[in-house]
Amino acid sequence: MRALYSKKSRTKKSFFYLTRLEKNLSVHFRDTALLDLAVTHSSWSEGACNIEHNERLEFLGDAVLELAVSSILYDTFPNLDEGKLTKLRAWLVNNNALNETAQTLDLPTFIKTGKSIAKNHHSVNSNCLEAIFGALFLDQSFCAAKEMARKAITKKLARLNESGIIPEDSKSKLQKTCLKLWNQLPEYSTLNCPQNPDGDFTVQVFVTDGREACGNGRTKKAAEQDAARKILLTF
């Protein structure tokens, strides 16, 4: 069993490995303990008591990131209405987008998980990234978190500006595809999947020609989007 992970047991030496992550993030934490906590998944305890993990930071970071991206989009696209801004924000901060950003930052290398959780898990990566935003907000300021968010979405925004097209979400794309091909809508079914880590929802989508796909997400809506994205890859 690992030694209990507490503030008292943290030492400066134990955070040396995080300096590379700070470099990847292009930030320097005043309190490295916050960054260490942000990369500690709840499974790390493996049953031990009183071991801190990143779920509270994830809760905070989710709100910080949403506000940061909302602010950036509000300033960047003065002519877009609320509906289009909402769609664009969802495209930038959904689980798939956060996981892609986490991969770019090599974040999975630094996440501490227990043996029960597969390394480089999609939702673990995205949740951990949100926790880092929460940690940076507490360590420095909202402005610092907003700047990190700006760096994370810059490339996607550049592609958007080049195309001039606001990306359509996967469920809408799949719906249009199915109506065009068969004049019928896809069907979604929520599954009970106990082996799925973090209590994520698992949703299965079916289309008329017999194709199906499963998606995961922290909410049912996110899982449906993930399922739709996966089945669209088969067309």
N, C-alpha and C positions, 0 to 999 in steps of 0.2 A: 504493500500500500504506500502511495506517495505520502510524504510529509504534508501536514496541513499547510495550505497556502493562505497566509495572512499577511497583513501589512507589516507586522512585526518581523516576519521571517524574510521579507524582501531585502535584498542587499544590492548595492550598486553593481557589484560584479555580475549578478544574475541578469542584468539588462544589457550587457555588452552585445548580445546577439541581435538586439533591436536596433542598433545603430544603422545596420544595412536597410532595415525596413524604413527607418526615418529618411534615409537617403532616397529610397524608392518613392516615398510620399512627398519628398521635397519639403519636409517640415522638421523642426527640432522641438521635442517636448521638454518643457521645464520640469514636469513631474513624469518621469519615464514609467512610474508605476501605473499610471492611467493607460498608457499604451500597452503595457504588459497585460493589464486587466482586459483591455479591448480585444486582445487576441486569445483570451482564455475561454474556451467553450464550456458549457455546463457539464459536458460528459467528462471533462478533465478530472473531476473529483473521483470518478469510479466508485461512488458509494460513500466516500468519506464526508464527514460533516464540516460545516463552517469553512468551506472553500469558496472563495469569491469567483464569480464568472461574469460574462459580459452582457447578460440579458438586460440589465437596467440601462447600461450604456447604449445598447441597441435601441431600446425604447426611446431614449433621448435623441440618439443620432438619427433615427427615422424622421423625427419632426424637424431637426436641424437641417438635414439634407433637403427635405421637401421645401422648407422655407428658402434655403439658399438657392436652389434651382429655380424656384418660383420667382425670386427676386432677379436672378440673372435673365430669365426669359422675359420678364416684364420690361426690363431695360433694353434688351436686345431686339425685341419685336414689338415696337410701339403700335403697330397697326393690326396685330392679331387680337381677335376677340377672346373672351374667357374660355369658350369651348375648345378652340384650337390650342390655346395655351395649356389647357388641362391635358389634352391628348399628347401634346409635345412633351410635357413634364412626365407623363406616364411612360412614354417611350424612353426617356432618359434615365429614369430611376426605378424601373421594374426589376424584378429579380434577375432576369437574363442580362440586362444592361449592367447591373451591379456586379454580377458574377464575371462578366467580361472585363470590367475594370479591375476587379480583384486579381484576375489572372495576369493582366498587364503589369500590375504592381508586384507580382510574385507573392501575393499575400498568403496563399495556401502553405507556403514554406514555413511561415511563422505561426500559423494557428495551432494552438495546443488543444488537442482532443483526446478523449479516451479511446480505448481499443474497440469499443462498440460502434464508433462512428468511422465511416470510410473517409480516408484522406481525400482532400480536394472535392468535398461534397458541395454541390451547387448552392443550396440554401445556407449552409454553414459559411461559405465564402461571402455571400451577399450580406448576411446578418453581421458578420464580423466587420465588414467595411462600414456598415452603418454605425457599429459600436465605436469605430475609430473616429468617425465624425462627431459622435457624442463626446468622446474623450478629448478631442481637440477643442471643442467648444468649451469644456470645463477648464482645460489647461490654459487656454489663451483667450479666445473671443469668438463671437459669431463671424466677424470679418475674416478671421483665419480659416474657419471652416468653409466659408463661402469661397475663399480663394482656392482652397483645395478642390472644392466642387467644380469651380470654373475650369481648373486644369483637367479634371476628370472628364468633362463633357466637351472640351474644346474641339476635338477631332470630329465628334459626331455632329456638332453644330456647324462645323466647316463643310461637311458633306451635305448637310441640309441646305446651307446657303447656296452651294454649288447647284444643287438639283432644283431648288425652289419649291420642293414638294414636301409637305408635312407627312411623315410616314404613317401608314394606316396600321392599326393594331391587328394582331393575328386573327382574333375572332371575327372581326369585320371582313378581313380578306377571305377567310374560309367560308363565311356565310355567302359572300358574293360569288365565290367559285362554285359552291354547291348549287346555288340558285341558277347560275348560268348553265351548268352541266346537266342538272337533273330536276331543276325547279323544286327542290326540297332542301330543307335546312339540316345542318348537322345536329346530331343528338349527343348530349353530354350526360355522363353518369358519374356521381361521386362514389368512390370506392373506399372501403375500409382497409387500410394498408398498415398494419401494426409494425412492420419492419421499417417503415419510413421514419428517418430521424427527425427530431425536433417537433413531432406532432404535425407535420405538414399535411395539407390536404392532397389527396391523389384523385385526379379526375380522368375518366376515359371518354374519348370522343369517337363517334362512329359516323361514317358517311355512307351514302346510298350504295356505292359499289363494293362495300364490305371492308374497306380500309378502316383501321382504328389506331389509336395512339393514346398513351398515358402521359399526363403531365403532373408536376408537383408545384406546390406554392404554399406560402404561409396563409393565404386566404383562398377560398373556393374560386374567386374570380381570377386570381393569379394562376392557379392550377389550370383553369380552363384556357387561359391565354397560352400557357406552356404547352398544353395538349394540342391546341390549334396550331401553334408554331411548328410542332414536330410533325403533325400530319401533312401540313402544307409542303414540307420538304419531300414528300413522296409524289407530289404531282409533277 
